[in-house]
Structure formats: C-alpha cells, structure tokens
C-alpha cells in the first residue's frame, strides 16, 4: 500500500542503502511472530510475490483465491493480499504455523522481507527507511540491509520495484477520470495480466514481468 503523509511521522530520521547496517535483527525475539498477527489486509502482493508464491506452493492464483489470498481495491488497482485466519479473538496470517513460524519464509512476500523497513519514493527512485513505530519494545541487533532482504540480484529487483510503483502511480492518477465501466475493465485487465495469468515458475520472473508490462502498456496506451 502506498502511504501518504509526512515522512517525519514514520521514519527514524535517516535514509539507508543496502550496504548499511540496520537495527532490525530479531534473534532476541525469535518466535514472537507479532508481525504476522493482525495483519488484516495489509500484505499487498506485487507480481513477483505472486510468482514466488506459485513457485513455492505449486499453486496458481485461481487455486489460492479466497483460500490464502483475496482481492480488494488498493490505490486505484484491484490487487491481492494475504488472508488472515481467525481463531476466536485472535487473528494471524494463514501461513503462520502453530509454532509461530512462517511456513512460506523462503518465498515470503516483499513487504514481509522488508518489515520493519519501508521505502520512500521520490523523483523516480526510492530510499530505504526504518519505520519507527513498527516492531517496537524489543532489542534489535544490527544487520546488513541486503542480507535482511535476502533477495538475489538486488539491483534488478529494485529496478522492478520502481517500475511497478511508477506504473501503479500512473494508473492511480487516470482511473478516477474513467467511466465506472471503463475503470472496472482496466482494473480487472491489470489483475488478469499480472496475477491471474499463471507464471512459468521454471523460468526467470523478470523477462515474464517485462513482457507482460509491455503488453499491458500497449493495451492501455490510450489512457496511460
């Protein structure tokens, strides 16, 4: 989800690079799993998240919809998010085990990898921030940010994240100007292209994403 408002309200006062040490290590609270509880619908998936979930679980979008993921309107787009499981008054991510561990940790969504860090976007780029009011009250150890993220080929991933963000912002600007019928058609088309249509999980993600983005931009060139 793209946050609005002053950055001073949410960050610790500095920007980080992947080669900076960040105070996020949680070995001292192993098993806490608070970040996996009461997530509601905040773990919004991007196309690579969908690819990795499919690769890790062997399921495609249509297998997971209304079981592990659901869709909702987010900043002008219809996007999937991880679902919660409700047990009495307690809530937690459906992928959290009884032992309080993430069952999809190896292929968890980007927002989960990033937390409690965030991204601050400006002028076609972004910088990493530490969200000061997230995961508080626990001792944190310094960790190299790129190791915390645990993403292969981080520069390519960051370029992809920036491209997806820019696309979302562009759609967010134009959809309010469309008729209700056209708006619904555009939103569902984007959902179909980037999420519903299965990815080839034995092939690299980035060429598939780039091909889909090229097709999407061409199809929507009259409004984008």
N, C-alpha and C positions, 0 to 999 in steps of 0.2 A: 504494500500500500504506500502511495506517495503522500508523505506528511506535508502539511502546510504549517506556517507559523515561523516564529523566530528561532534560529538555531541555538541562541543563547539559553533557551528554555530546556534544551535536551542534551547538550553535549558538555564535556568536561573542560572545554576551553582551548583545545588544541586539535590539530589535524594529524593523521597518521598515514604512513606509507606501508606497503607490505613488508619492508625491511626494518620496521620499528618494533620495539618490544611494547606489548600492550598488557595491562594488568587485568587479564581475563581468565587465567588458569584456574580451573575449578577442581583440582585433585583433592583439595581440602574439604570439598562438599560433595564428594563422589556419592552418587545415589540420591542426591537431593531431588532432582527432576522437577523442581518448581517451574522451570521454563517450559516444561511440557504439559503443564496443568493450566486450566482456564485459558487456553489459547483462543477459545471461541473460533472465529473465522479469520484470524489474523495471519495465518501462514498461507499467504497467497503464492500460488505456483507460477513459475515462468516456464517457457518452453523446454529449457534444459532440465528443469525439475521433473517435467512430465516424461522426458526421455529417460532420465536416470531411474525414476520410479518404475517405468516399464521394463527397463533392463534388469533392475534388481528384483522385482516381484514376478516378472513374467506375465504381467497383466497390462492390457491397454486401457485407454480412457473409459471405454464402454464397460469394461469389467469392474472398474473401480468407482464409477459414478454412483452416488447415493449409498455406497458401501464404505469406502475410505475417503472419497473426495466428494465435494458438492460444488455447485457453481453459484455465483452471485455477481451483482453489478459492482465494479470497482473502478472508480475514476474514469467512467465512460466506456469501459470494456466489460464483457462477461468473462470472468476468469474463475478457474477452480481454486479451491483451498482445501487443506486437510480438515477432516471432520473430527469432532470430539466424541468421546464415549461418556455417557452419563451413568454414574453408579450412585444412586441416592442423591445426596447433595454435592458429591464430588464429580469433577469433570477432568478429563485428561485426553491427550491425543490418542487416537485409535491405535497408533503404532507404539505406544508405551507399554512395556511388559509389566507383569505383576511385580517384578523385582525393581521397577522404576528405571529400567534401561530402555534406550531407543532400539527398536527391532530393525530399523532401517538406517542405522547410523552411517554405514558405509556409503549409502546413496541418499542421504537426507537432503531436503530442500536447501537452497542457497540461503534463505532467511535464517534457518536453523544453524547453518555453518557460521554465519556472520554474527549472530547474537552473542553478547550484548553490544557488539559494534553496530554501526549503521553507515550509510553512505550519504554524503552531502553533495548534491549535484549543482554545478554552476558552469554556464557557458560551454556546453559540450564536453564536460569532463566531470569527474567526481573525486572526492577525497573521503577517506575513512574517518569516522568519529566514534568516540566511546560514549554511549548513551548513559548519562549519569544517574538516571533514576531506574535503571534496569539491573536486575540481579544484584541488589544491594544487601548490605548487612553480613557479607561473608568475606573471609580473607581470600584475596586473589593473588596469584603468582604471575610474574611476567612471562609472557610467551611471545615468540616471534609471530607477527600477524600472519605472514604467509603460511606458517605451519599451523596456526589456529584454523585458517580457512581450509587447508588440506586439499587444494584444487590443483590438478595438473595443468600445466601451461597457463599460468595465471594471467599473463598479458592478453592472451587470446580470449580468455573468459571475461576479463574486464572490458575488452572491446565489444564483446557480445552483449554484456550487461548494459553498456552505454547505448548501444544501438537499440536494444529492446526498450530501454527507458525513453529514448528520444521518440520512438515510434508510438509508445503509449501516450506521451505528452501531446503529440500531434493529433492523435485520434481524440483525445480528451477535449481538444480545442474545437474540433469540427463537428463532432456528433451532436452537440446541442443545437446546431443550426440546421440539422436534417429533420425531415418529417418523421413522425413516430414510426411509420412503416419502414422507411429507409434506414433509420437508426437501428431498428431491430435487425434488419437484414445485414447491415455492416457488422454489428456486434457478433451475430451468430456466424457470419462468414469467417471472421478472425478466430473465433473459438474453434471452428472446424479445421482451419488451416494449421494452426499452431498446437492444438491439443487433441482434438478428436481423431484426426487422421493419424494412424499409428506410425511411429518411428521405426526405422530399421536399426535395431539395437546392436547388431553386429557390425554396424558401420559407424564412423565418426559422426558426432552430433552436429558440429559446426557447418559442414557443407550442406547438410539437410536443412538446417535452420536458414542459411543464406539463400538456398533455392526457394524455400517457402516464402521468405520475406520478399524476394524478387517477384514472385508470382503475385503475392498479396499487394505490393505497391503498384504493380501494373494493373491489377484488377480495380484498385481504388484510386488510380491516378487522377480521376476527375474531381475527387474531394480532398485528396492529400497533396 
